[in-house]
Amino acid sequence: MTSQIRPALVLFGALTVICGVLYPLAVTGVGNVAFPAQAGGSIIEVNGKAIGSSLIGQSFSSPKYFWGRPSATGPMPNNAANSGGSNFGPTNPAQNDAVKGRIDALRAAEPEGRPNPLAIPVDLVTASASGVDPDLSLAGARYQVARVAAVRKLDPARVQALVDAQRQSQVLGFFGEPRVNVLALNLALDAESAHTR
């Protein structure tokens, strides 16, 4: 019996050191050297103050900002500690009610007497699977250009140029779709508004 326990304990100890100490240290070290921003959480700072991460969505509700994808996390939107989707299927009445409410909110935010002629992109009215999606489709951003420009009293062409400047291509040229990071876009928008005052 002792002859079987000793090798098992030695193997257990060796695997604990290798898998529980050496491997995490190696991966963390490589990550910090090769991808320092991502390993540090992709934190975005303004004037030395952390205001968010480019990897986690934030809630913007003011009409002067671009809105990101809706979030189904609880107890508040974009809660990274409770990441997950609503798990409502397309025929679920709760899903249909949520989408209708989001459509109504988008339309209510439009400037008086200027309804948006563009079709509402699906990512503006459906929650993402993670609930913390930081990006928005180009169509989702384009839909909001007229509203943001009107509220901020900016030329819509200049606001569209900001969207174009923040455009991110597909990962490796073929994964996903072109998109914009909502936090980065809104920071660029604030900088543009401050510049034009």
C-alpha positions as CSV (number, residue, x, y, z in Angstrom):
1,M,0.0,0.0,0.0
2,T,2.8,2.4,0.9
3,S,4.5,1.7,-2.4
4,Q,1.4,3.0,-4.2
5,I,0.7,6.0,-2.0
6,R,4.2,7.5,-2.2
7,P,4.4,7.7,-6.1
8,A,0.8,9.1,-6.1
9,L,1.7,11.9,-3.7
10,V,4.9,12.7,-5.6
11,L,3.0,12.9,-8.9
12,F,0.3,15.0,-7.2
13,G,2.9,17.4,-5.8
14,A,4.8,17.6,-9.1
15,L,1.6,18.3,-11.1
16,T,0.4,20.9,-8.6
17,V,3.7,22.8,-8.9
18,I,3.8,22.5,-12.7
19,C,0.1,23.2,-13.4
20,G,-0.7,25.4,-10.4
21,V,2.4,27.5,-10.2
22,L,4.9,27.3,-13.1
23,Y,2.4,27.2,-15.9
24,P,0.3,30.2,-14.7
25,L,3.5,32.2,-14.0
26,A,4.8,31.4,-17.5
27,V,1.5,32.4,-19.2
28,T,1.2,35.6,-17.2
29,G,4.8,36.5,-17.9
30,V,4.4,35.9,-21.7
31,G,1.1,37.8,-21.6
32,N,2.7,40.8,-19.8
33,V,5.6,40.9,-22.3
34,A,3.8,40.1,-25.6
35,F,0.4,41.8,-24.8
36,P,0.9,44.2,-22.0
37,A,-2.4,46.2,-22.6
38,Q,-4.6,43.1,-22.8
39,A,-2.9,41.4,-19.9
40,G,-3.6,44.6,-17.8
41,G,-7.3,44.6,-18.7
42,S,-7.1,46.9,-21.7
43,I,-7.8,49.9,-19.4
44,I,-8.6,53.2,-21.0
45,E,-7.4,56.3,-19.1
46,V,-8.3,59.9,-19.5
47,N,-6.0,62.4,-17.7
48,G,-4.5,59.6,-15.7
49,K,-7.9,58.3,-14.5
50,A,-9.2,54.9,-15.5
51,I,-12.6,55.3,-17.0
52,G,-13.2,51.8,-18.4
53,S,-11.9,48.9,-20.4
54,S,-12.0,48.5,-24.2
55,L,-13.1,44.9,-23.6
56,I,-16.2,45.6,-21.4
57,G,-19.2,47.6,-22.6
58,Q,-20.5,50.6,-20.7
59,S,-24.0,51.9,-20.6
60,F,-24.6,55.2,-22.3
61,S,-28.2,56.5,-22.2
62,S,-27.8,60.2,-23.0
63,P,-28.8,61.0,-26.6
64,K,-25.5,62.9,-27.1
65,Y,-23.6,59.7,-27.0
66,F,-23.6,56.6,-29.2
67,W,-25.4,53.7,-27.4
68,G,-23.9,50.2,-27.4
69,R,-25.6,46.9,-27.5
70,P,-28.3,46.3,-24.8
71,S,-27.2,44.3,-21.8
72,A,-29.2,41.6,-20.0
73,T,-26.8,41.3,-17.1
74,G,-28.0,41.9,-13.6
75,P,-28.4,43.7,-11.3
76,M,-27.2,46.4,-13.6
77,P,-26.3,46.5,-17.3
78,N,-22.8,45.6,-18.4
79,N,-22.0,43.8,-15.1
80,A,-18.9,41.8,-16.0
81,A,-19.2,39.9,-12.7
82,N,-22.5,38.5,-14.0
83,S,-21.8,38.1,-17.7
84,G,-24.4,36.3,-19.7
85,G,-27.2,36.7,-22.1
86,S,-31.0,36.8,-21.4
87,N,-31.5,33.3,-22.9
88,F,-34.7,34.5,-24.4
89,G,-35.5,32.8,-27.7
90,P,-36.9,34.8,-30.7
91,T,-40.5,33.6,-30.0
92,N,-40.4,34.4,-26.2
93,P,-42.9,37.2,-25.4
94,A,-40.4,38.7,-23.0
95,Q,-37.9,39.0,-25.8
96,N,-40.4,40.6,-28.1
97,D,-41.4,43.1,-25.4
98,A,-37.8,44.0,-24.7
99,V,-37.1,44.6,-28.4
100,K,-40.2,46.7,-28.8
101,G,-39.2,48.8,-25.8
102,R,-35.7,49.3,-27.2
103,I,-37.1,50.4,-30.6
104,D,-39.4,52.8,-28.8
105,A,-36.4,54.2,-26.8
106,L,-34.4,54.7,-30.0
107,R,-37.3,56.5,-31.8
108,A,-38.0,58.7,-28.7
109,A,-34.4,59.9,-28.6
110,E,-34.5,61.2,-32.2
111,P,-34.6,64.9,-32.6
112,E,-38.1,66.4,-32.7
113,G,-39.5,66.3,-36.2
114,R,-36.6,64.4,-37.7
115,P,-37.4,60.7,-37.7
116,N,-34.5,58.5,-38.7
117,P,-35.1,57.0,-42.2
118,L,-32.6,54.2,-41.7
119,A,-33.6,50.7,-40.6
120,I,-32.8,49.9,-37.0
121,P,-29.9,47.5,-36.9
122,V,-30.6,44.3,-34.9
123,D,-27.6,44.8,-32.6
124,L,-29.2,48.0,-31.2
125,V,-32.2,46.2,-30.0
126,T,-31.0,42.7,-29.0
127,A,-28.7,41.9,-26.1
128,S,-25.4,40.1,-26.8
129,A,-24.6,36.7,-25.5
130,S,-22.0,38.0,-23.0
131,G,-24.0,41.1,-21.9
132,V,-20.8,43.1,-21.9
133,D,-20.2,43.6,-25.6
134,P,-18.0,46.7,-26.0
135,D,-18.4,46.9,-29.8
136,L,-21.2,48.0,-32.2
137,S,-21.7,47.2,-35.8
138,L,-21.0,50.0,-38.3
139,A,-24.7,50.0,-39.2
140,G,-25.5,50.5,-35.5
141,A,-23.2,53.5,-35.3
142,R,-24.3,54.9,-38.6
143,Y,-28.0,54.7,-37.4
144,Q,-27.1,57.0,-34.5
145,V,-25.0,59.6,-36.4
146,A,-27.9,62.0,-37.1
147,R,-29.2,62.0,-33.5
148,V,-25.7,62.5,-32.0
149,A,-24.9,65.3,-34.5
150,A,-28.2,67.1,-33.8
151,V,-27.9,67.0,-30.0
152,R,-24.3,68.1,-30.1
153,K,-24.9,70.6,-32.9
154,L,-22.1,69.1,-35.0
155,D,-22.0,68.5,-38.7
156,P,-23.3,64.9,-39.4
157,A,-20.4,64.4,-41.9
158,R,-17.9,65.1,-39.1
159,V,-19.6,62.7,-36.7
160,Q,-19.6,60.1,-39.5
161,A,-15.9,60.7,-40.0
162,L,-15.4,60.0,-36.3
163,V,-17.2,56.7,-36.8
164,D,-15.1,55.9,-39.8
165,A,-11.9,56.8,-37.9
166,Q,-12.8,54.4,-35.1
167,R,-13.6,51.5,-37.5
168,Q,-12.0,48.2,-36.5
169,S,-11.5,45.6,-39.2
170,Q,-12.3,41.9,-38.9
171,V,-10.0,39.9,-36.7
172,L,-7.3,38.3,-38.9
173,G,-9.2,39.6,-41.9
174,F,-12.1,37.2,-41.7
175,F,-13.3,36.6,-38.1
176,G,-16.4,38.7,-37.2
177,E,-17.6,41.9,-38.8
178,P,-16.1,45.4,-39.0
179,R,-17.1,47.3,-35.9
180,V,-16.5,50.3,-33.6
181,N,-15.6,50.3,-29.9
182,V,-18.4,52.4,-28.3
183,L,-16.3,53.8,-25.4
184,A,-13.5,54.8,-27.8
185,L,-16.0,56.4,-30.2
186,N,-17.6,58.4,-27.4
187,L,-14.3,59.6,-26.1
188,A,-13.4,60.8,-29.6
189,L,-16.8,62.5,-29.8
190,D,-16.2,64.3,-26.5
191,A,-12.8,65.4,-27.8
192,E,-14.3,66.7,-31.0
193,S,-17.1,68.6,-29.2
194,A,-14.5,70.2,-26.9
195,H,-12.4,71.2,-29.9
196,T,-15.3,72.8,-31.7
197,R,-16.5,75.0,-28.8
